[in-house]
């Protein structure tokens, strides 16, 4: 197996457009209320006065405050939703990273260590795209190798 150093921005693209809560494009969308530490997403119709972002199917969504504790998920429903700017949403380039490998990596000690080492203020910082995307990490070169790691992890975890 061969490995390569990449930045997270090599396979994630931030959805950086911001919206005022009353903007037509997002005003009737449900919004993220919270993401718990197991990655469970909770939606609500509660209004917000905070600027919002758009989240679309298959986006990685992270809570900037608690990402290192697991407050992140891949949004899998078909309807678009919104979130306050305390979250960030990313399109995943599935030609460069296996989604299940990404999920596994984001809960790994290696990810937490990368944040501690490379982000000023470490895990106490609210993680924004400007912190996440430039993080340098080492991943397997191919999608097949990434997928094999996920399969081995699942096999070991089940035992």
SEDO-267023 format. One record per residue: residue in three letters; x, y, z of N, C-alpha, C, O, CB in turn. Coordinates in steps of 0.1 Angstrom, whole numbers, plus 2048, in hexadecimal, padded with zeros to 3 digits. Glycine has a CB too. Layout:
! SEDO-267023
alaXYZXYZXYZXYZXYZ
...
***
This chain:
! SEDO-267023
unk8097F480080080080080980C80081380D8077F680080C
unk8058167F880D8227F780582E7FC7F882E7FB8128257E9
unk80B8378028058438088098508028148507FC807843818
unk80185A8038058677FE8008728087F787080F7FE8697F0
unk80887D8088048888107FC8918087FF8957FC811890816
unk7F089580D7E789E8067E28A88107E48A781C7DB896800
unk7DB8B280B7D48BB8147C58B78147C18B180A7D68CB810
unk7BE8BA81E7B08B681E7A88BE81379E8B980D7A98BA82C
unk7AD8C980F7A88D18047A98CA7F67A38CF7ED7AE8DF804
unk7B28C07F67B38B97E97A78B17E67A58AE7DA7C08B07EA
unk79F8AD7F07938A57ED7868AB7F377B8A57F17958977F3
unk7878B67FA77B8BD7FF77B8CB7FA7858D27F977B8BD80F
unk76F8CF7F676D8DD7F17628E47FA7578DF7FB7688DE7E2
unk7668EF80075D8F68097518FC8017539037F7764900811
unk7458FB80773A90280173A91080973591181472C8FB803
unk74091A80374392680A73993180973A93C80F75092B806
unk72E92F8017249397FF71C93A80D71893181371A9357F4
unk71A94781171394A81D70695181970595880F71C953826
unk6FC94F8226EE95481F6E995B82C6EB9568376E594981A
unk6E296582A6DA96B8356CE9628376C995C82D6D697A832
unk6C99608436BF9578466B295883E6AB94F83B6BB957854
unk6AF9658396A29678326A496582369A96781C69E975835
unk6B096281E6B29618106A995580B6A894A8116C195E80C
unk6A39577FF69994E7FA69F9407F86989367FB6949527EC
unk6AC93E7F46B29317F16B29287FE6B291C7FC6C09347EC
unk6B392E8096B49268166A99288206A892082A6C192881C
unk6A193281E69793682968E92B82D68992A838690942826
unk68A92282468191782768790A82968090082B67791681C
unk69490982A69B8FD82C69C8FA83B69E9038436AA8FD826
unk69B8ED83E69E8E984C6AD8EC84E6B58EC84569B8DA84E
unk6B08ED85B6BE8F085E6C48E78686BC8E08706C08FF863
unk6D18E68686D78DD8726D68E38806DA8EF8826E68DB86E
unk6D08DC8896CF8E08976DC8DC89E6E18E48A66C38DA89E
unk6E18D089C6ED8CB8A16F28BE89B6EA8B78946EC8C98B1
unk6FE8BB89C7048AE89970A8A98A57138AF8AB70F8AF88D
unk70689E8AA70B8988B67198928B471D8918A870288E8BD
unk71F88D8BE72D8888BD72E87A8B77398758B47338878CB
unk7228748B47228688AC71F86A89D71F86189571785E8B2
unk71D87789A71B87B88C70C87B88870987C87D722871883
unk70387A8926F587A8906F188988D6F48928956ED87489B
unk6EA88B8826E689987E6D789B8836CF8938816E689A86F
unk6D58A78896C88AB88E6C48B88876CB8C18866C78AD89D
unk6B88B78806B38C28796A78C98806A08C38886AE8BE86B
unk6A58D687D69A8DD8836958E787969B8EA86E69E8E4890
unk68A8ED87C6848F887468690687C6809108786758F6871
unk68D90588768F91188F69691C88669F91A87F69790E89B
unk6919298886979348806A59378876A893489268E940880
unk6AD93E87F6BA9428846BD95087E6B89548736C5939880
unk6C39588866C89668816D696587C6DB9708786C697088C
unk6DC95A87D6EA9588796EB95686A6E294F8646F194D881
unk6F695A8646F89578566F99488546FC94085E70595D851
unk6F59438486F39358466FB93083A7009388326E4932843
unk6FD92383A70491C82F6FA9128296F090E830711916833
unk6FD90D81D6F49038176FC8F58197088F48176F2906808
unk6F48EB81B6F98DD81C6F18D58126E58D58126F88D782A
unk6F88CD80A6F28C57FF6F58B78016FF8B38086F68CA7F1
unk6EE8AE7FA6F08A07FB6FE89C7F97058A17F06E78987F1
unk70389380171188E80171C8978067288948057148897F3
unk7188A380B7228AC8117278A781E71F8A182671B8BA812
unk7338AA8217388A882F7358B58367378C08327488A682F
unk72F8B384272B8BE84A7328BD8587328B285E71B8C084C
unk7398C885C73F8C786973B8D28727388DD86D74F8C7867
unk73B8D087F7398DA8897468DF88C74F8D88917318D4896
unk7488EC8897568F288C75A8F189A7668F189D755900887
unk7518F08A37548F08B17588E28B67618E18BF7498F68BA
unk7518D88B17538CB8B77578C08AD7558B48AF7468C68BD
unk75E8C48A27618BA89876B8B089D76A8A48997688C188C
unk7748B38A577E8A98AB77789F8B477D8958B77898B08B2
unk76B8A28B97638998C175A8908B97538888BF75C8A18CC
unk7598938AC75188A8A374489189E73C88B89874D87E8AB
unk74389E8A07378A689C7388A988D73B8B48897358B28A4
unk73689E8857378A087672F89487072D88A8777468A0871
unk72B89686472488C85D72488E84E72789984971588B862
unk72188484771E88583870F88683770787D83B724879830
unk70A8918326FC8938306F788B8246FB88D8196F98A282E
unk6ED8828276E987881D6DB87A8176D787380E6EA86B823
unk6D388381D6C68858186C688D80B6D08948076BD88D822
unk6BB88D8036BA8937F66B78A27F76BB8AA7EE6B088C7EE
unk6B08A68016AC8B48026B88BD8086BF8B98116A08B680B
unk6BA8C98026C48D28076BF8D78156B48D78186C68DE7FE
unk6C98D981D6C78DF82B6D08EB82D6D98ED8246C98D4836
unk6CF8F28386D78FD83B6DE8FB8496DA8F28506D090B83B
unk6E890384B6EE9028586F491085B6F79188526FA8F7859
unk6F59138686FC92086C70A91F8687109148656FA92387B
unk71192B86871F92B86472892586E73592686D723939861
unk72392087972B91888372E90A87D736903883724918890
unk72890787372A8FA86B7318FE85E73190985A71D8F2869
unk7378F385873C8F584B7388E98437378DE84874B8F784A
unk7368EB8367328E082D73C8DF8217408E981C7238E3828
unk73E8D281D7498D08137448C580973E8BB80D7558CB81A
unk7468C87FC7448BE7F27508B57F275C8B97F47438C57E4
unk74E8A87F175889E7F275B8997E37528957DC7548927FA
unk76889A7E076C8947D376F8857D47798817D977989C7CE
unk76587E7D076586F7D276E8687C977085C7CA75786A7D1
unk7758707C077F86A7B778D86A7BE7968647BA7808717AA
unk78D8717CA79A8737D179A86D7DF7A58697E479E8817D2
unk78E86B7E478D8657F278185C7F37768607EE78D8707FD
unk7838517F97778487FC77084E80877685181277C839800
unk76385080675B85781175C85081E75D85682974C85880C
unk75B84281E75C83B82B76A83D83176B83D83D75982C829
unk77483D82978284082E78284E83478885083F78D83E823
unk77C85782E77C86583377586584177A86C84A77586E829
unk76985F84276285E84E76B85885976C85D86575585684D
unk77284D85677B84786078685086378A85186F78083985A
unk78C85685A79785F85C79386B86679B86E86F79D86584F
unk78887086378387C86B78087987A77F882882777882865
unk77F86C87D77E86988C78A86389178B85E89D77285F88D
unk7958638897A285C88D7AA8658967A98728967A9858881
unk7B385F89E7BD8678A67C686F89C7CB87A8A07C585E8AF
unk7C886A8907D18718877CB87F8837D28898817D386987A
unk7BE87F8817B788C87E7B88958897BB8A18877A888987A
unk7B58918957B68998A17C489F8A37C68AA8A67B28928AE
unk7CE8968A07DC89A8A17DF8A58977E78AE89A7E588E8A0
unk7DA8A388B7DD8AD8807D78BA8847DD8C58817D78A8873
unk7CB8BB88A7C58C788E7CE8CE8997D18D98997B78C5894
unk7D28C68A37DB8CB8AE7E88D18A97EC8DB8AD7DE8C08B8
unk7EE8CA89F7FB8CE89A7FA8DA8908038E28908028C2893
unk7F08DA8887F08E387D7E68EF87E7E78F98767EC8DC871
unk7DD8EF8887D48FA8897D89028957D98FD8A17C58F588B
unk7DA90F8947DD91889F7D29178AA7C69198A67DF92789B
unk7D59148B67CB9128C07C69048C17BF9008CA7C091B8BE
unk7CA8FB8B77C68ED8B87B88EA8B87B08F18B27CD8E68C3
unk7B48E08C07A68DC8C079D8E68C87918E48C77A58CE8C7
unk7A28F08CE79A8FA8D57959058CB78D90D8CF7A29008E0
unk79B9048BF79790E8B578A9098AE7888FD8AC7A29108AA
unk7819128AA77690F8A277B90C89478091588E76A91A8A2
unk77A8FF89077F8FB88477790087876B8FC8767818EB883
unk77D90887077790E86477E90885778990285977891D864
unk77990A84B77F90583F78E90A83E79690283977890A833
unk79191684379F91B8427A891384A7B491384879F92A846
unk7A390C8547AB90385D7AC8F58577B68EE8567A690386B
unk7A08F085379F8E284F7A58DF8417AD8D68407908DE84E
unk7A28E78377A68E48297B68E38277BA8DB8207A18EE820
unk7BE8EC82E7CC8EB82C7D38E08347DF8DE8337D28F882F
unk7CB8D983D7D28CE8457D98C483C7D38BF8337C78C784E
unk7E58C18407ED8B78397EB8A98407ED8A884C7FC8BB838
unk7E78A08377E589283D7EB8888337EE88B8287D688F83F
unk7EC87C8387F28718307E686782E7E18628387FF86B836
unk7E38638217D985A81E7DE8508147E785380D7CC861819
unk7D78448137DB83B8087D98417FB7D08497F97D382E80A
unk7E183D7F17E18437E47D48407DC7D08497D57EC83D7DC
unk7CE8357DE7C38317D57B682F7DD7B782D7E97C68257CD
unk7AB8317D679E82E7DD79D8207E179781D7EC7938327D3
unk7A28167D97A28087DD7A98067EB7A47FF7F37A87FF7D2
unk7B580C7EC7BD80B7F87B58118047B580B80F7CB8117F7
unk7AF81C8027A782380C79B81A81079881881C7A2831808
unk79581480778980B80978E7FF8117867FA81A7828077FC
unk7997F980D79E7EE8157A17F182379E7E882C7AB7E980E
unk7A67FC8267A880083479B80183C79A7FC8477AF80E835
unk79180683578380783C77E7F983E7797F684977980F833
unk77F7F083577B7E28367827DB84277C7D484A77C7DA829
unk78F7DD8437977D784E7937DD85B7927D58657A67D984B
unk7917EA85C78C7F086877F7EA86D77D7E787878B800866
unk7767E98637687E48677697D686B7637D287575F7E585B
unk7727CE8657747C08697797BF8777757B787F77D7B885F
unk7837C787A7897C788777F7CC89277F7C689D7967CF887
unk7787D688E76E7DC8987637D289B75F7D28A77687E9892
unk75F7CA8927547C18947597B589D7517B08A574F7BB887
unk7657B289D76A7A68A576A7A98B376E7A08BB7787A38A1
***
